[in-house]
Amino acid sequence: MTTHTIHPVLLCGGAGTRLWPLSRKSYPKQFARLTGDESLFQASARRLTGPGFAPPSVVTGSEFRFIVTEQLAAAEIAPASILIEPEPRNTAPAVCAAAVSLHAHAPGALMLVAPSDHVIPDCGAFRAQVQAAANTASAGQIVTFGIRPNRAETDYGWLELEDGADMADGGTPGPRPLKRFVEKPDTEAAQAMLQSGTHLWNAGIFLFSTETILAAFEAHAPGILTAVRAAVDGGNCDLGFTRLDPAHWEGADDISLDFAVMEKARNMAVMPYGGDWSDLGGWEAVWRHGVPDGDGMVTHGPALAIGCENTLLRAESDDQHLVGIGLSNIMAIAMPDAVLVAHKDRVRDVKLAVETLKAQDAAQAETLPRDFRPWGWFESLAQGGRFQVKRIVVNPGAALSLQSHHHRAEHWIVVAGTARVTIGDQVQLVTENESVFIPLGTRHRLENPGKLPMVLIEVQTGSYLGEDDVIRHEDAYARGVRAKG
């Protein structure tokens, strides 16, 4: 079989509500370690790396750009490009932007579009299926990947094959003709499709040449193509990212790739995949992927189950212990700042909980206690009327901006590593168990000159301790006045 060069594109956005409280708008599920030592995003990038695959490209939002680069660096994967969407516009504009960008320097290249939050354990088998579909994609077909179903799933869209198409493992290898897309069905329809033998789950993964997909946009969504081309042409490079032009991007419809193009195209084919796959679309999927024991139990972290069945107990902090007694069909997820307890039949309603918390202005609705920044992260440990205590972790070689505050002073105590501290015109090294004081209004900077993460405790005191009380005088990350560091 001829080996083609595949150019992967990972879609890395999302609001992160279905797996709340672990996944939130500020840190959606693809960045979390849900199934192992790597995040779903890292596992997805690794799965699409190797012989026959070019370095992956990523389409993401500005708020995630440094998380993307940090996680790729930790996985030792160098991306081909990182496109920054000015605002989320669903998958059609995102895919179109990736195609326009790739086509500009590799016309006709084969492009594999995949979400960054799926679980596919057998990487080799999946890569082989991609290569098996490459000839069809090179010939001008749009290939979508369908998962052989093992249950009547109502949370997935389905794909119906043309009558007579062979889905058997022993059949002719390669893509089959697609008859139509099927929206998420009710239980009765899902059961009928499961028994039909001619339906697959829609994985939302596509393989096509850049010429083919751009022609499809020209035919079925020309307005999106026009707006996106202008956004790419008007984009600019920023610290290794490509920022799409926001004015032209705003002209692209907010619509999925399926609705904008795929359901209208007539050059569609389906590549069946029979291996294990999950989009981890909710806590029941996480429970199922965790391989429940004989009692249907799955535990994660410091969690203890006593007399429980068909239940997920997941504790996300080593400082807590989650105990379930006599539970049945319960999903319980404990975070340091929020706990979800739901019956398995109602866990889909977690979105309603997020909406309600958001309406109540609860920070837990969208943000995690740990705030990730390009230089590392920080989290609040305690706060009162005129004080706040934070733990700050600075990555090796990283630095916060040169900044000052109108309303607060800061005390820094280094507890691990060595800090290079600028206070006014003075620069000094501060080692473990040493501290410094930053007077109100004084320009200051924190750096980690070492090769290991540097950890310090920051005590803020003053009349106002909000994250918007910062003036950045110099910033290596080209950010405006928004938040700490």
DRENDO-1510 file (C-alpha; in Angstrom, 1 decimal, always signed):
<recs>
REC; n; res; u; v; w
REC; 1; MET; +0.0; +0.0; +0.0 .
REC; 2; THR; +1.3; +3.5; -0.9 .
REC; 3; THR; +2.1; +5.6; +2.1 .
REC; 4; HIS; +0.8; +9.1; +1.8 .
REC; 5; THR; +1.9; +12.1; +3.9 .
REC; 6; ILE; -1.1; +13.0; +6.1 .
REC; 7; HIS; -1.3; +16.6; +7.6 .
REC; 8; PRO; -3.3; +16.3; +10.8 .
REC; 9; VAL; -5.3; +19.3; +12.1 .
REC; 10; LEU; -6.5; +19.2; +15.7 .
REC; 11; LEU; -9.5; +21.2; +16.7 .
REC; 12; CYS; -8.9; +22.5; +20.2 .
REC; 13; GLY; -11.8; +24.6; +21.4 .
REC; 14; GLY; -15.0; +24.0; +23.3 .
REC; 15; ALA; -16.8; +25.3; +26.4 .
REC; 16; GLY; -16.2; +22.2; +28.6 .
REC; 17; THR; -19.6; +21.9; +30.2 .
REC; 18; ARG; -20.4; +18.2; +29.8 .
REC; 19; LEU; -17.7; +17.1; +32.1 .
REC; 20; TRP; -18.1; +19.8; +34.7 .
REC; 21; PRO; -16.6; +20.3; +37.3 .
REC; 22; LEU; -13.4; +18.8; +36.0 .
REC; 23; SER; -13.8; +20.5; +32.6 .
REC; 24; ARG; -14.7; +24.2; +32.4 .
REC; 25; LYS; -14.7; +27.0; +30.0 .
REC; 26; SER; -11.2; +28.2; +31.2 .
REC; 27; TYR; -9.8; +24.7; +30.9 .
REC; 28; PRO; -11.9; +22.3; +28.8 .
REC; 29; LYS; -11.7; +18.5; +28.9 .
REC; 30; GLN; -9.0; +18.1; +26.1 .
REC; 31; PHE; -6.4; +19.5; +28.5 .
REC; 32; ALA; -7.3; +17.3; +31.4 .
REC; 33; ARG; -5.8; +13.9; +32.3 .
REC; 34; LEU; -9.0; +11.9; +32.1 .
REC; 35; THR; -7.6; +8.5; +31.0 .
REC; 36; GLY; -3.9; +8.4; +31.9 .
REC; 37; ASP; -0.7; +10.4; +32.4 .
REC; 38; GLU; -1.3; +12.5; +29.3 .
REC; 39; SER; -4.1; +14.9; +28.5 .
REC; 40; LEU; -6.6; +14.0; +25.8 .
REC; 41; PHE; -5.0; +16.7; +23.7 .
REC; 42; GLN; -1.5; +15.3; +24.1 .
REC; 43; ALA; -2.7; +11.8; +23.4 .
REC; 44; SER; -4.5; +13.0; +20.2 .
REC; 45; ALA; -1.4; +14.8; +19.0 .
REC; 46; ARG; +0.8; +11.7; +19.7 .
REC; 47; ARG; -1.7; +9.4; +17.9 .
REC; 48; LEU; -1.4; +11.5; +14.8 .
REC; 49; THR; +2.4; +11.7; +14.9 .
REC; 50; GLY; +4.9; +9.2; +13.3 .
REC; 51; PRO; +5.8; +7.8; +9.9 .
REC; 52; GLY; +3.4; +9.0; +7.2 .
REC; 53; PHE; +2.2; +12.0; +9.3 .
REC; 54; ALA; +3.5; +15.5; +9.0 .
REC; 55; PRO; +3.7; +17.6; +12.3 .
REC; 56; PRO; +0.2; +18.4; +13.5 .
REC; 57; SER; -1.4; +21.8; +13.2 .
REC; 58; VAL; -3.8; +23.1; +15.8 .
REC; 59; VAL; -6.8; +25.5; +15.6 .
REC; 60; THR; -7.6; +27.0; +19.0 .
REC; 61; GLY; -8.6; +30.1; +20.9 .
REC; 62; SER; -6.4; +32.8; +22.2 .
REC; 63; GLU; -7.1; +31.8; +25.8 .
REC; 64; PHE; -5.7; +28.3; +25.2 .
REC; 65; ARG; -2.7; +29.1; +23.1 .
REC; 66; PHE; -0.1; +28.8; +25.8 .
REC; 67; ILE; -1.7; +25.7; +27.3 .
REC; 68; VAL; -1.4; +24.1; +23.8 .
REC; 69; THR; +2.3; +25.0; +23.4 .
REC; 70; GLU; +3.1; +23.9; +26.9 .
REC; 71; GLN; +1.4; +20.5; +26.5 .
REC; 72; LEU; +2.9; +19.9; +23.1 .
REC; 73; ALA; +6.3; +20.7; +24.5 .
REC; 74; ALA; +5.8; +18.3; +27.4 .
REC; 75; ALA; +4.9; +15.6; +24.9 .
REC; 76; GLU; +7.9; +16.6; +22.8 .
REC; 77; ILE; +5.8; +17.3; +19.7 .
REC; 78; ALA; +6.6; +20.3; +17.5 .
REC; 79; PRO; +3.5; +21.6; +15.8 .
REC; 80; ALA; +3.5; +22.7; +12.1 .
REC; 81; SER; +1.3; +25.7; +13.0 .
REC; 82; ILE; -1.1; +27.0; +15.6 .
REC; 83; LEU; -4.0; +29.1; +14.2 .
REC; 84; ILE; -5.7; +31.4; +16.7 .
REC; 85; GLU; -9.4; +32.0; +16.3 .
REC; 86; PRO; -10.4; +35.5; +17.4 .
REC; 87; GLU; -13.6; +34.0; +18.7 .
REC; 88; PRO; -15.3; +30.6; +18.5 .
REC; 89; ARG; -17.2; +30.1; +15.2 .
REC; 90; ASN; -17.9; +26.4; +15.3 .
REC; 91; THR; -16.1; +23.8; +13.2 .
REC; 92; ALA; -16.8; +24.9; +9.7 .
REC; 93; PRO; -14.8; +28.2; +9.8 .
REC; 94; ALA; -12.0; +26.4; +11.9 .
REC; 95; VAL; -11.6; +23.7; +9.3 .
REC; 96; CYS; -11.8; +26.1; +6.4 .
REC; 97; ALA; -9.0; +28.3; +8.0 .
REC; 98; ALA; -6.8; +25.3; +8.4 .
REC; 99; ALA; -7.4; +24.2; +4.8 .
REC; 100; VAL; -6.7; +27.7; +3.4 .
REC; 101; SER; -3.5; +28.0; +5.4 .
REC; 102; LEU; -2.2; +24.5; +4.5 .
REC; 103; HIS; -3.2; +24.9; +0.8 .
REC; 104; ALA; -1.1; +28.1; +0.6 .
REC; 105; HIS; +2.2; +26.2; +1.1 .
REC; 106; ALA; +1.2; +22.6; +0.2 .
REC; 107; PRO; -1.5; +22.7; -2.5 .
REC; 108; GLY; -3.5; +19.4; -2.7 .
REC; 109; ALA; -2.1; +18.1; +0.6 .
REC; 110; LEU; -4.1; +15.4; +2.4 .
REC; 111; MET; -5.6; +16.9; +5.5 .
REC; 112; LEU; -6.9; +14.9; +8.5 .
REC; 113; VAL; -9.3; +16.8; +10.7 .
REC; 114; ALA; -9.8; +15.4; +14.2 .
REC; 115; PRO; -11.2; +16.7; +17.5 .
REC; 116; SER; -8.5; +16.8; +20.2 .
REC; 117; ASP; -10.6; +15.2; +23.0 .
REC; 118; HIS; -11.3; +11.7; +21.7 .
REC; 119; VAL; -9.9; +8.4; +23.1 .
REC; 120; ILE; -8.6; +5.9; +20.6 .
REC; 121; PRO; -6.3; +3.5; +22.5 .
REC; 122; ASP; -4.9; +1.6; +19.5 .
REC; 123; CYS; -3.0; +4.3; +17.7 .
REC; 124; GLY; -1.3; +2.0; +15.2 .
REC; 125; ALA; -4.6; +0.5; +14.1 .
REC; 126; PHE; -6.2; +4.0; +13.6 .
REC; 127; ARG; -3.2; +5.3; +11.7 .
REC; 128; ALA; -3.4; +2.3; +9.4 .
REC; 129; GLN; -7.1; +3.0; +8.7 .
REC; 130; VAL; -6.2; +6.6; +7.9 .
REC; 131; GLN; -3.6; +5.4; +5.4 .
REC; 132; ALA; -6.1; +2.9; +4.0 .
REC; 133; ALA; -8.4; +5.8; +3.2 .
REC; 134; ALA; -5.8; +8.0; +1.7 .
REC; 135; ASN; -6.1; +6.8; -1.9 .
REC; 136; THR; -9.8; +7.6; -1.9 .
REC; 137; ALA; -9.2; +11.0; -0.4 .
REC; 138; SER; -6.5; +11.7; -3.0 .
REC; 139; ALA; -9.0; +10.8; -5.8 .
REC; 140; GLY; -11.3; +13.7; -4.7 .
REC; 141; GLN; -13.6; +12.1; -2.1 .
REC; 142; ILE; -14.3; +13.4; +1.3 .
REC; 143; VAL; -13.7; +10.5; +3.7 .
REC; 144; THR; -15.4; +10.6; +7.1 .
REC; 145; PHE; -14.6; +8.0; +9.8 .
REC; 146; GLY; -17.4; +5.9; +11.2 .
REC; 147; ILE; -17.2; +3.8; +14.4 .
REC; 148; ARG; -18.8; +0.3; +14.4 .
REC; 149; PRO; -21.5; +0.6; +17.1 .
REC; 150; ASN; -21.9; -1.7; +20.0 .
REC; 151; ARG; -24.9; -0.1; +21.7 .
REC; 152; ALA; -27.9; +2.0; +20.7 .
REC; 153; GLU; -26.3; +5.3; +21.5 .
REC; 154; THR; -28.5; +8.5; +21.4 .
REC; 155; ASP; -25.7; +11.0; +22.2 .
REC; 156; TYR; -23.9; +10.5; +18.8 .
REC; 157; GLY; -24.8; +11.3; +15.3 .
REC; 158; TRP; -24.9; +8.3; +13.0 .
REC; 159; LEU; -23.8; +7.5; +9.4 .
REC; 160; GLU; -25.9; +5.4; +7.0 .
REC; 161; LEU; -24.1; +3.5; +4.3 .
REC; 162; GLU; -25.4; +2.9; +0.9 .
REC; 163; ASP; -27.5; -0.2; +0.5 .
REC; 164; GLY; -25.2; -3.2; +0.0 .
REC; 165; ALA; -22.1; -1.6; +1.5 .
REC; 166; ASP; -20.0; -4.1; +3.3 .
REC; 167; MET; -19.0; -3.3; +6.9 .
REC; 168; ALA; -17.5; -6.6; +7.8 .
REC; 169; ASP; -13.9; -6.8; +8.9 .
REC; 170; GLY; -13.2; -9.4; +6.3 .
REC; 171; GLY; -14.7; -7.3; +3.5 .
REC; 172; THR; -12.9; -5.2; +1.0 .
REC; 173; PRO; -10.6; -2.7; +2.8 .
REC; 174; GLY; -11.2; +1.0; +2.2 .
REC; 175; PRO; -14.0; +3.5; +2.4 .
REC; 176; ARG; -17.6; +2.7; +1.6 .
REC; 177; PRO; -20.2; +4.9; -0.1 .
REC; 178; LEU; -22.1; +7.2; +2.3 .
REC; 179; LYS; -25.9; +7.5; +1.9 .
REC; 180; ARG; -26.6; +10.1; +4.6 .
REC; 181; PHE; -25.9; +11.7; +7.9 .
REC; 182; VAL; -28.3; +11.0; +10.7 .
REC; 183; GLU; -28.8; +13.4; +13.6 .
REC; 184; LYS; -28.8; +12.2; +17.2 .
REC; 185; PRO; -31.7; +9.7; +17.3 .
REC; 186; ASP; -34.2; +8.7; +20.0 .
REC; 187; THR; -33.8; +5.3; +21.6 .
REC; 188; GLU; -36.1; +3.5; +19.2 .
REC; 189; ALA; -34.3; +4.8; +16.1 .
REC; 190; ALA; -30.9; +4.1; +17.6 .
REC; 191; GLN; -31.9; +0.5; +18.4 .
REC; 192; ALA; -33.1; +0.0; +14.8 .
REC; 193; MET; -29.9; +1.5; +13.3 .
REC; 194; LEU; -27.8; -0.8; +15.6 .
REC; 195; GLN; -29.6; -3.8; +14.3 .
REC; 196; SER; -29.6; -2.8; +10.7 .
REC; 197; GLY; -25.9; -3.5; +10.1 .
REC; 198; THR; -25.6; -0.5; +7.8 .
REC; 199; HIS; -25.1; +2.3; +10.3 .
REC; 200; LEU; -22.0; +3.7; +12.1 .
REC; 201; TRP; -21.4; +6.3; +14.7 .
REC; 202; ASN; -20.2; +9.6; +13.3 .
REC; 203; ALA; -16.8; +10.3; +14.8 .
REC; 204; GLY; -16.4; +13.8; +13.4 .
REC; 205; ILE; -13.1; +12.8; +11.8 .
REC; 206; PHE; -12.5; +13.7; +8.2 .
REC; 207; LEU; -9.8; +13.1; +5.5 .
REC; 208; PHE; -9.6; +15.1; +2.3 .
REC; 209; SER; -7.2; +17.0; +0.1 .
REC; 210; THR; -7.1; +20.7; +0.5 .
REC; 211; GLU; -8.4; +21.2; -3.1 .
REC; 212; THR; -11.4; +18.9; -2.4 .
REC; 213; ILE; -12.5; +20.7; +0.8 .
REC; 214; LEU; -12.0; +24.2; -0.6 .
REC; 215; ALA; -14.0; +23.2; -3.6 .
REC; 216; ALA; -16.7; +21.9; -1.3 .
REC; 217; PHE; -16.8; +25.2; +0.6 .
REC; 218; GLU; -16.9; +27.1; -2.7 .
REC; 219; ALA; -20.0; +25.0; -3.7 .
REC; 220; HIS; -21.9; +24.8; -0.4 .
REC; 221; ALA; -20.6; +27.6; +1.9 .
REC; 222; PRO; -19.0; +30.3; -0.2 .
REC; 223; GLY; -19.6; +33.0; +2.3 .
REC; 224; ILE; -17.6; +31.2; +4.9 .
REC; 225; LEU; -14.8; +30.6; +2.4 .
REC; 226; THR; -14.7; +34.3; +1.5 .
REC; 227; ALA; -14.6; +35.5; +5.1 .
REC; 228; VAL; -12.0; +32.9; +6.2 .
REC; 229; ARG; -9.7; +33.6; +3.3 .
REC; 230; ALA; -9.7; +37.3; +4.2 .
REC; 231; ALA; -9.1; +36.4; +7.8 .
REC; 232; VAL; -6.1; +34.2; +6.9 .
REC; 233; ASP; -4.7; +36.8; +4.5 .
REC; 234; GLY; -5.2; +39.5; +7.1 .
REC; 235; GLY; -3.7; +37.5; +9.9 .
REC; 236; ASN; -0.4; +38.2; +11.7 .
REC; 237; CYS; +2.3; +36.2; +13.4 .
REC; 238; ASP; +2.6; +36.6; +17.1 .
REC; 239; LEU; +5.1; +34.6; +19.2 .
REC; 240; GLY; +4.9; +31.7; +16.8 .
REC; 241; PHE; +1.1; +31.8; +16.5 .
REC; 242; THR; -0.9; +32.9; +13.5 .
REC; 243; ARG; -3.7; +35.2; +14.6 .
REC; 244; LEU; -6.6; +35.3; +12.2 .
REC; 245; ASP; -7.9; +38.8; +11.4 .
REC; 246; PRO; -10.9; +39.4; +13.7 .
REC; 247; ALA; -12.9; +41.8; +11.5 .
REC; 248; HIS; -13.1; +39.3; +8.6 .
REC; 249; TRP; -13.4; +36.3; +10.9 .
REC; 250; GLU; -16.6; +37.8; +12.3 .
REC; 251; GLY; -18.2; +37.5; +8.8 .
REC; 252; ALA; -18.0; +33.7; +8.9 .
REC; 253; ASP; -21.1; +31.9; +9.9 .
REC; 254; ASP; -21.1; +30.1; +13.3 .
REC; 255; ILE; -22.0; +26.7; +12.0 .
REC; 256; SER; -20.7; +23.1; +12.1 .
REC; 257; LEU; -18.8; +21.5; +9.3 .
REC; 258; ASP; -21.5; +18.8; +9.0 .
REC; 259; PHE; -24.3; +21.3; +8.5 .
REC; 260; ALA; -22.3; +23.7; +6.3 .
REC; 261; VAL; -20.7; +21.3; +3.9 .
REC; 262; MET; -20.8; +17.5; +4.6 .
REC; 263; GLU; -24.5; +17.0; +4.6 .
REC; 264; LYS; -24.7; +18.8; +1.2 .
REC; 265; ALA; -21.7; +17.1; -0.5 .
REC; 266; ARG; -22.1; +14.2; -2.9 .
REC; 267; ASN; -18.5; +13.0; -3.0 .
REC; 268; MET; -18.7; +11.5; +0.5 .
REC; 269; ALA; -17.3; +8.1; +1.6 .
REC; 270; VAL; -17.1; +6.4; +5.0 .
REC; 271; MET; -14.1; +4.5; +6.5 .
REC; 272; PRO; -15.4; +2.1; +9.1 .
REC; 273; TYR; -13.2; +1.7; +12.2 .
REC; 274; GLY; -13.8; -1.2; +14.5 .
REC; 275; GLY; -11.4; -0.4; +17.3 .
REC; 276; ASP; -12.2; +1.1; +20.7 .
REC; 277; TRP; -13.2; +4.8; +20.5 .
REC; 278; SER; -14.9; +7.3; +22.7 .
REC; 279; ASP; -15.5; +11.0; +22.6 .
REC; 280; LEU; -15.9; +11.0; +26.4 .
REC; 281; GLY; -19.0; +13.1; +26.0 .
REC; 282; GLY; -20.1; +12.9; +29.6 .
REC; 283; TRP; -19.5; +11.2; +32.9 .
REC; 284; GLU; -21.3; +8.1; +32.0 .
REC; 285; ALA; -18.8; +7.7; +29.1 .
REC; 286; VAL; -15.9; +8.2; +31.5 .
REC; 287; TRP; -17.4; +5.5; +33.7 .
REC; 288; ARG; -17.8; +3.2; +30.8 .
REC; 289; HIS; -14.2; +3.8; +29.5 .
REC; 290; GLY; -12.9; +3.2; +33.0 .
REC; 291; VAL; -13.8; -0.5; +32.6 .
REC; 292; PRO; -16.1; -1.1; +35.6 .
REC; 293; ASP; -15.4; -4.0; +37.9 .
REC; 294; GLY; -17.8; -6.9; +38.6 .
REC; 295; ASP; -19.9; -4.5; +40.7 .
REC; 296; GLY; -19.9; -1.8; +38.0 .
REC; 297; MET; -17.5; +0.3; +40.1 .
REC; 298; VAL; -14.9; +2.8; +38.8 .
REC; 299; THR; -12.8; +4.9; +41.2 .
REC; 300; HIS; -10.1; +7.5; +40.5 .
REC; 301; GLY; -7.8; +9.2; +42.9 .
REC; 302; PRO; -8.3; +9.0; +46.7 .
REC; 303; ALA; -11.7; +7.5; +46.5 .
REC; 304; LEU; -13.3; +4.6; +48.5 .
REC; 305; ALA; -16.4; +2.6; +47.6 .
REC; 306; ILE; -18.2; +0.6; +50.3 .
REC; 307; GLY; -21.2; -1.5; +49.1 .
REC; 308; CYS; -21.6; +0.5; +45.9 .
REC; 309; GLU; -22.5; -0.6; +42.4 .
REC; 310; ASN; -22.6; +0.9; +38.9 .
REC; 311; THR; -21.0; +4.1; +40.3 .
REC; 312; LEU; -18.1; +6.4; +39.4 .
REC; 313; LEU; -16.2; +8.0; +42.3 .
REC; 314; ARG; -13.6; +10.4; +41.1 .
REC; 315; ALA; -11.5; +12.6; +43.5 .
REC; 316; GLU; -9.2; +15.1; +41.8 .
REC; 317; SER; -7.1; +16.3; +44.7 .
REC; 318; ASP; -4.7; +14.4; +46.9 .
REC; 319; ASP; -5.8; +16.6; +49.8 .
REC; 320; GLN; -9.3; +15.1; +49.8 .
REC; 321; HIS; -10.8; +11.7; +50.2 .
REC; 322; LEU; -14.1; +10.8; +48.5 .
REC; 323; VAL; -16.1; +8.0; +50.2 .
REC; 324; GLY; -19.3; +6.4; +48.8 .
REC; 325; ILE; -21.4; +4.1; +50.9 .
REC; 326; GLY; -24.3; +2.1; +49.5 .
REC; 327; LEU; -24.5; +4.1; +46.2 .
REC; 328; SER; -26.1; +2.8; +43.1 .
REC; 329; ASN; -25.9; +4.4; +39.6 .
REC; 330; ILE; -24.3; +7.5; +40.9 .
REC; 331; MET; -21.6; +9.7; +39.3 .
REC; 332; ALA; -19.7; +11.6; +42.0 .
REC; 333; ILE; -16.8; +13.9; +41.0 .
REC; 334; ALA; -15.0; +16.0; +43.7 .
REC; 335; MET; -12.9; +19.0; +42.9 .
REC; 336; PRO; -11.3; +21.3; +45.5 .
REC; 337; ASP; -13.9; +24.0; +44.8 .
REC; 338; ALA; -17.0; +22.1; +43.5 .
REC; 339; VAL; -18.6; +18.6; +43.8 .
REC; 340; LEU; -21.0; +17.0; +41.4 .
REC; 341; VAL; -23.3; +14.2; +42.6 .
REC; 342; ALA; -25.8; +12.9; +40.0 .
REC; 343; HIS; -27.8; +9.9; +39.1 .
REC; 344; LYS; -26.4; +8.2; +36.1 .
REC; 345; ASP; -29.7; +8.7; +34.2 .
REC; 346; ARG; -29.5; +12.5; +34.9 .
REC; 347; VAL; -25.8; +13.2; +34.4 .
REC; 348; ARG; -26.5; +14.8; +31.0 .
REC; 349; ASP; -28.3; +17.6; +32.9 .
REC; 350; VAL; -24.9; +18.9; +34.2 .
REC; 351; LYS; -25.2; +21.6; +31.5 .
REC; 352; LEU; -28.2; +22.9; +33.4 .
REC; 353; ALA; -26.2; +23.1; +36.6 .
REC; 354; VAL; -23.5; +25.1; +34.8 .
REC; 355; GLU; -26.1; +27.5; +33.4 .
REC; 356; THR; -27.6; +28.0; +36.8 .
REC; 357; LEU; -24.3; +28.6; +38.5 .
REC; 358; LYS; -23.3; +31.0; +35.7 .
REC; 359; ALA; -26.6; +32.9; +36.3 .
REC; 360; GLN; -25.7; +33.1; +40.0 .
REC; 361; ASP; -22.2; +34.6; +39.1 .
REC; 362; ALA; -20.5; +31.6; +40.7 .
REC; 363; ALA; -16.9; +31.4; +39.6 .
REC; 364; GLN; -17.1; +27.6; +39.7 .
REC; 365; ALA; -19.3; +27.7; +36.6 .
REC; 366; GLU; -16.5; +28.5; +34.2 .
REC; 367; THR; -13.1; +28.8; +35.9 .
REC; 368; LEU; -10.9; +26.4; +37.8 .
REC; 369; PRO; -9.1; +27.4; +41.1 .
REC; 370; ARG; -5.8; +26.9; +39.3 .
REC; 371; ASP; -5.3; +29.7; +36.7 .
REC; 372; PHE; -2.9; +28.6; +33.9 .
REC; 373; ARG; -0.6; +31.3; +32.3 .
REC; 374; PRO; +2.1; +31.2; +29.7 .
REC; 375; TRP; +4.7; +31.2; +32.4 .
REC; 376; GLY; +3.1; +28.6; +34.7 .
REC; 377; TRP; +0.1; +28.8; +37.0 .
REC; 378; PHE; -1.3; +30.2; +40.3 .
REC; 379; GLU; -4.1; +29.3; +42.6 .
REC; 380; SER; -5.7; +31.1; +45.6 .
REC; 381; LEU; -5.2; +29.4; +48.9 .
REC; 382; ALA; -7.0; +31.8; +51.2 .
REC; 383; GLN; -8.5; +35.3; +51.1 .
REC; 384; GLY; -10.2; +37.8; +53.4 .
REC; 385; GLY; -11.3; +41.4; +53.5 .
REC; 386; ARG; -7.9; +42.9; +52.8 .
REC; 387; PHE; -5.6; +40.0; +52.0 .
REC; 388; GLN; -5.2; +37.0; +49.7 .
REC; 389; VAL; -2.7; +34.1; +49.7 .
REC; 390; LYS; -1.6; +32.5; +46.5 .
REC; 391; ARG; +0.7; +29.7; +45.4 .
REC; 392; ILE; +2.6; +30.6; +42.3 .
REC; 393; VAL; +4.5; +28.1; +40.1 .
REC; 394; VAL; +6.9; +29.5; +37.4 .
REC; 395; ASN; +8.2; +27.2; +34.7 .
REC; 396; PRO; +12.0; +26.9; +34.2 .
REC; 397; GLY; +13.3; +29.9; +32.2 .
REC; 398; ALA; +9.9; +31.7; +32.3 .
REC; 399; ALA; +9.2; +35.2; +33.6 .
REC; 400; LEU; +6.1; +37.2; +34.5 .
REC; 401; SER; +5.6; +40.7; +33.1 .
REC; 402; LEU; +7.3; +43.8; +34.5 .
REC; 403; GLN; +4.3; +45.2; +36.3 .
REC; 404; SER; +2.9; +47.4; +39.1 .
REC; 405; HIS; -0.3; +47.6; +41.1 .
REC; 406; HIS; -2.4; +50.6; +42.3 .
REC; 407; HIS; -4.1; +49.1; +45.3 .
REC; 408; ARG; -2.0; +46.3; +46.7 .
REC; 409; ALA; +1.4; +45.4; +48.1 .
REC; 410; GLU; +2.9; +41.9; +47.9 .
REC; 411; HIS; +5.0; +39.6; +50.0 .
REC; 412; TRP; +6.9; +36.8; +48.3 .
REC; 413; ILE; +8.2; +33.7; +50.0 .
REC; 414; VAL; +10.2; +31.2; +47.9 .
REC; 415; VAL; +9.5; +27.6; +49.0 .
REC; 416; ALA; +11.2; +25.7; +46.1 .
REC; 417; GLY; +13.8; +26.7; +43.6 .
REC; 418; THR; +15.4; +30.1; +43.1 .
REC; 419; ALA; +13.7; +33.3; +41.9 .
REC; 420; ARG; +15.2; +36.3; +40.2 .
REC; 421; VAL; +13.3; +39.3; +41.5 .
REC; 422; THR; +13.2; +42.8; +40.1 .
REC; 423; ILE; +12.0; +45.5; +42.5 .
REC; 424; GLY; +12.3; +49.0; +41.1 .
REC; 425; ASP; +15.9; +49.3; +39.9 .
REC; 426; GLN; +17.2; +46.4; +42.0 .
REC; 427; VAL; +17.6; +42.8; +40.8 .
REC; 428; GLN; +18.3; +40.0; +43.3 .
REC; 429; LEU; +18.2; +36.2; +43.6 .
REC; 430; VAL; +15.9; +34.9; +46.2 .
REC; 431; THR; +16.3; +31.2; +47.3 .
REC; 432; GLU; +14.3; +28.8; +49.3 .
REC; 433; ASN; +13.0; +30.1; +52.7 .
REC; 434; GLU; +13.9; +33.7; +51.7 .
REC; 435; SER; +11.3; +36.4; +51.2 .
REC; 436; VAL; +11.0; +39.9; +49.7 .
REC; 437; PHE; +8.4; +42.7; +50.0 .
REC; 438; ILE; +6.9; +44.6; +47.0 .
REC; 439; PRO; +5.6; +48.0; +48.0 .
REC; 440; LEU; +2.4; +49.3; +46.5 .
REC; 441; GLY; +3.0; +51.0; +43.1 .
REC; 442; THR; +6.5; +49.6; +42.7 .
REC; 443; ARG; +7.5; +48.1; +39.4 .
REC; 444; HIS; +8.5; +44.4; +39.8 .
REC; 445; ARG; +9.1; +41.2; +38.0 .
REC; 446; LEU; +9.4; +37.5; +38.9 .
REC; 447; GLU; +11.6; +35.1; +36.9 .
REC; 448; ASN; +12.8; +31.5; +37.2 .
REC; 449; PRO; +16.4; +31.3; +36.1 .
REC; 450; GLY; +16.6; +27.6; +37.1 .
REC; 451; LYS; +16.0; +24.3; +35.4 .
REC; 452; LEU; +13.2; +23.2; +37.7 .
REC; 453; PRO; +9.8; +24.8; +38.5 .
REC; 454; MET; +10.0; +27.6; +41.1 .
REC; 455; VAL; +7.3; +27.7; +43.7 .
REC; 456; LEU; +6.5; +30.7; +46.0 .
REC; 457; ILE; +3.8; +31.8; +48.3 .
REC; 458; GLU; +2.4; +35.3; +47.6 .
REC; 459; VAL; +0.6; +37.3; +50.3 .
REC; 460; GLN; -1.3; +40.3; +48.8 .
REC; 461; THR; -2.5; +43.1; +51.1 .
REC; 462; GLY; -4.5; +46.1; +50.2 .
REC; 463; SER; -7.8; +47.8; +49.5 .
REC; 464; TYR; -8.5; +46.0; +46.2 .
REC; 465; LEU; -7.1; +42.6; +45.2 .
REC; 466; GLY; -8.8; +42.0; +41.8 .
REC; 467; GLU; -6.8; +40.4; +39.0 .
REC; 468; ASP; -7.4; +43.6; +36.9 .
REC; 469; ASP; -5.3; +45.7; +39.2 .
REC; 470; VAL; -2.1; +45.3; +37.1 .
REC; 471; ILE; -0.2; +47.6; +34.8 .
REC; 472; ARG; +2.1; +45.7; +32.5 .
REC; 473; HIS; +5.1; +47.8; +31.5 .
REC; 474; GLU; +6.9; +45.0; +29.6 .
REC; 475; ASP; +5.6; +41.6; +28.6 .
REC; 476; ALA; +7.2; +38.8; +26.7 .
REC; 477; TYR; +3.8; +37.3; +25.8 .
REC; 478; ALA; +2.3; +40.5; +24.2 .
REC; 479; ARG; -0.7; +40.6; +26.5 .
REC; 480; GLY; -2.7; +43.6; +27.5 .
REC; 481; VAL; -3.7; +44.6; +31.0 .
REC; 482; ARG; -6.0; +41.7; +32.1 .
REC; 483; ALA; -4.8; +39.6; +34.9 .
REC; 484; LYS; -2.0; +38.5; +37.1 .
REC; 485; GLY; +1.5; +38.0; +35.6 .
</recs>
